[in-house]
Amino acid sequence: MYKITTNDVEPLLEGLAILGTGGGGNPQWGRAILEADLARGRELVLIDPDEVSDEALVVCGGIMGSVKTLEQWSIRSLLERWENKFELLEATRAMERYLGRKVDFVVPFEVGGLNTPVMLSLAARLGVACVDGDALGRSAPETQMTSFIGHGISLTPMPLVDAHGNCIIVTEQVDPVFADEVGRWMVTKGGGLGANNHYPMSGAQLKEAVVPRTISKALELGRAVIKARSGSGDPVAEVTKALGGWKLFQGVVNKVEGEDKGGFYLTNVWLKGTGEYSNATADLVIKNETMVLWVDGQLKAVFPDLVCMLDPVTGKGIMSVDIIEGTAMVLVGVPCHQRLREAMATPEGRRAFGPARFGYPELGYIPIEDLTNNA
């Protein structure tokens, strides 16, 4: 096990912001949550997936609501609210009541600046450890977009709690996207913010399906970037090397169209190349997180592979809601974990998070290394 300390907060958030691929929540909120928990004496404990007993009950969960909606809250008001009414804790208690047993461990849905810290906070409030891993190795806009769903783990039962205190439980679903769509409807009607709890599984199932050690990966990534930034290193090159990825594009945003719709922040971004890409253009589709990238009309990356948006000087991860005309960025492509690809290969996985879920049903998933000739 590993206990997160105050010295870990900055590098952890740096890494989470990069792996969040534009979403996953504002890292500044994540910082405030972790620092507040540590100041209150709460223990933020990580456990390696291999250390979880096969018989343990593990649950997943996260905050629901678009990034744009969450931006309307101040950090202080959100923290004060969550000390008195933490929707994520309420959803977990609802899961325990439904299953008739206590939760032994929690595992994040995604790695991101808010949704990972809130799961660490949830674990601390429950008095349990948080699994060092998640269901994606990145952030994603929909609850069913996970490695779990392709490895025989049911999304349901899924308790949902909105900002007004309403609670419902989706006990079963026939369509893999149904529960998430119910949650989006509930959040839209219930104050724009809520939480869910889902994917109840045994420790044995966790070990077969989780994307392992992603929180410690974010921590090490953040440390490497901070070290490069403070010295004479190249932070972007350090990210690319640490993640085993490739630089796909560098440029400046010359047009951006975005809207907050149905619980998501949808964005189309057009970029003009700079430096070695000065004669090139790029088109980027974002649904809270990066989904598809074309460079000069050629497909270069498709979800669930990662397109990390980085500040070209600092190497910091760029949030999708912060993109405006004139934003400079480097796009780094990274292969997703094999367990996500295994999930994508199943009929349920293709229905759950294939390109049709972000508006491009004509696309098929092609591994990024094939699209970039890096196989």
Secondary structure, 3 states (H helix, E strand, C coil): CEECCHHHHHHHHHHHHHHCCCCCCCHHHHHHHHHHHHHCCCCCEEECHHHCCCCCEEEEEEEECCHHHHCCCCHHHHHHHHHHCCHHHHHHHHHHHHHCCCCCEEEECCCCCCHHHHHHHHHHHHCCEEECEECCCCCCCCCCCCCHHHHCCCCCCEEEEECCCCEEEECCCCCCCHHHHHHHHHHHHCCCCEEEEEEEEEHHHHHHHCEECHHHHHHHHHHHHHHHHHCCCCHHHHHHHHHCCEEEEEEEEEEEEEEEECCEEEEEEEEEECHHHCCCEEEEEEECCEEEEEECCEEEEECCCEEEEECCCCCCECCHHHCCCCCEEEEEEECCCHHHHHHHCCHHHHHHHCHHHHCCCCCCCCCHHHHCCCC
